[in-house]
Amino acid sequence: MFRGPIVICLVIGLAGPLLAQSGDAAEGNAAVACQTAGYDLILMNSSEVALPEGTELAWAVRFARAEGVHTLNRTLEPGERVVIVAATDPSYLTTDTPCTVEIR
């Protein structure tokens, strides 16, 4: 009986890093998703809370050997997107190319 809750906690604890590898990042109640589109990178606030101005979003597209940090210059409301133009130049990528993002 005692082992059940421990196993469940371990599975939940491991799920977060796995989700982050698929293009999502979460910190507290905030979450950001990333997607590649041609030479551009799209970062979307996929949570129900606003990300304040000054929040840093560290992103990486390993396939293109591209990475960077984007600092929000305005509040990013839930569902809003930021497009980083030519982030992966010279690599033209399809929308299914994996990318990661971390809220700092």
VEXPAKOL-546009 format. One record per residue (C-alpha): residue number from 1; x, y, z. Coordinates in nm, 4 decimals. Example, Ala and Ser with C-alpha at 12.3 -4.5 7.8 and 13.67 -1.06 7.14 Angstrom:
BEGIN
1 1.2300 -0.4500 0.7800
2 1.3670 -0.1060 0.7140
END
This chain:
BEGIN
1 0.0000 0.0000 0.0000
2 0.2782 0.2443 0.0801
3 0.4596 0.1899 -0.2528
4 0.1703 0.3111 -0.4717
5 0.1941 0.6824 -0.3842
6 0.5734 0.6781 -0.4166
7 0.5562 0.5337 -0.7684
8 0.2899 0.7849 -0.8715
9 0.5015 1.0740 -0.7404
10 0.8037 0.9521 -0.9347
11 0.6066 0.9240 -1.2578
12 0.4639 1.2744 -1.2162
13 0.8073 1.4094 -1.1263
14 0.9587 1.2639 -1.4441
15 0.6812 1.3860 -1.6739
16 0.7761 1.7565 -1.6469
17 1.1225 1.7274 -1.8038
18 0.9854 1.5015 -2.0778
19 0.7209 1.7583 -2.1690
20 0.9798 2.0338 -2.1760
21 1.1781 1.8410 -2.4369
22 0.8818 1.8395 -2.6751
23 0.8734 2.2161 -2.7071
24 0.6966 2.3255 -2.3898
25 0.8295 2.4943 -2.0788
26 0.6485 2.5521 -1.7536
27 0.7349 2.7512 -1.4435
28 0.4752 2.7664 -1.1692
29 0.1485 2.8278 -1.3529
30 0.3188 2.9802 -1.6587
31 0.3866 2.7735 -1.9702
32 0.5412 2.8515 -2.3079
33 0.5360 2.6430 -2.6258
34 0.7726 2.6782 -2.9200
35 0.7402 2.5894 -3.2861
36 0.9615 2.6310 -3.5895
37 0.8247 2.7813 -3.9103
38 1.0686 2.8152 -4.1981
39 1.3518 3.0361 -4.0709
40 1.1400 3.1717 -3.7842
41 1.0688 3.0559 -3.4304
42 0.7298 3.1048 -3.2662
43 0.7021 3.1249 -2.8857
44 0.3468 3.1091 -2.7492
45 0.2146 3.1679 -2.3984
46 0.0223 2.8416 -2.3600
47 -0.0846 2.9078 -2.0016
48 -0.3687 3.0943 -1.8373
49 -0.1397 3.3563 -1.6803
50 0.0376 3.6517 -1.8384
51 0.4165 3.6530 -1.8666
52 0.5455 3.9927 -1.7514
53 0.7703 4.2243 -1.9485
54 1.1346 4.1365 -1.8856
55 1.0759 3.7597 -1.8685
56 1.3560 3.5720 -2.0427
57 1.2745 3.2778 -2.2697
58 1.5763 3.0608 -2.3527
59 1.5126 2.8606 -2.6707
60 1.7046 2.6007 -2.8676
61 1.6622 2.4142 -3.1948
62 1.9277 2.1443 -3.1752
63 1.8772 2.0231 -3.5345
64 1.9690 2.3680 -3.6666
65 2.2338 2.4276 -3.3991
66 2.0495 2.7470 -3.3116
67 1.9782 2.8859 -2.9663
68 1.9178 3.2162 -2.7969
69 1.7442 3.4091 -2.5236
70 1.4488 3.6338 -2.5972
71 1.3554 3.8972 -2.3382
72 0.9903 4.0003 -2.3519
73 0.9606 4.3744 -2.4206
74 0.5943 4.3709 -2.3225
75 0.3561 4.1489 -2.1263
76 0.2702 3.8305 -2.3152
77 -0.0938 3.7499 -2.2459
78 -0.2316 3.3925 -2.2552
79 -0.2524 3.2676 -2.6135
80 -0.0340 3.5471 -2.7525
81 0.2722 3.4694 -2.9636
82 0.6124 3.6178 -3.0275
83 0.7798 3.5513 -3.3618
84 1.1585 3.5588 -3.3691
85 1.2336 3.6295 -3.7342
86 1.5248 3.4425 -3.8980
87 1.6130 3.2659 -3.5711
88 1.7256 2.9498 -3.7513
89 1.8763 3.1126 -4.0617
90 2.0285 2.9575 -4.2742
91 1.8310 2.6423 -4.1796
92 1.4779 2.6304 -4.3242
93 1.2728 2.4078 -4.0921
94 0.9310 2.2443 -4.1017
95 0.6819 2.2903 -3.8193
96 0.7533 1.9430 -3.6792
97 1.1217 2.0178 -3.6093
98 1.1724 1.9819 -3.2310
99 1.2553 2.2904 -3.0283
100 1.2818 2.3587 -2.6580
101 1.2100 2.6656 -2.4492
102 1.2814 2.7473 -2.0852
103 1.1339 3.0290 -1.8773
104 1.4073 3.2062 -1.6821
END
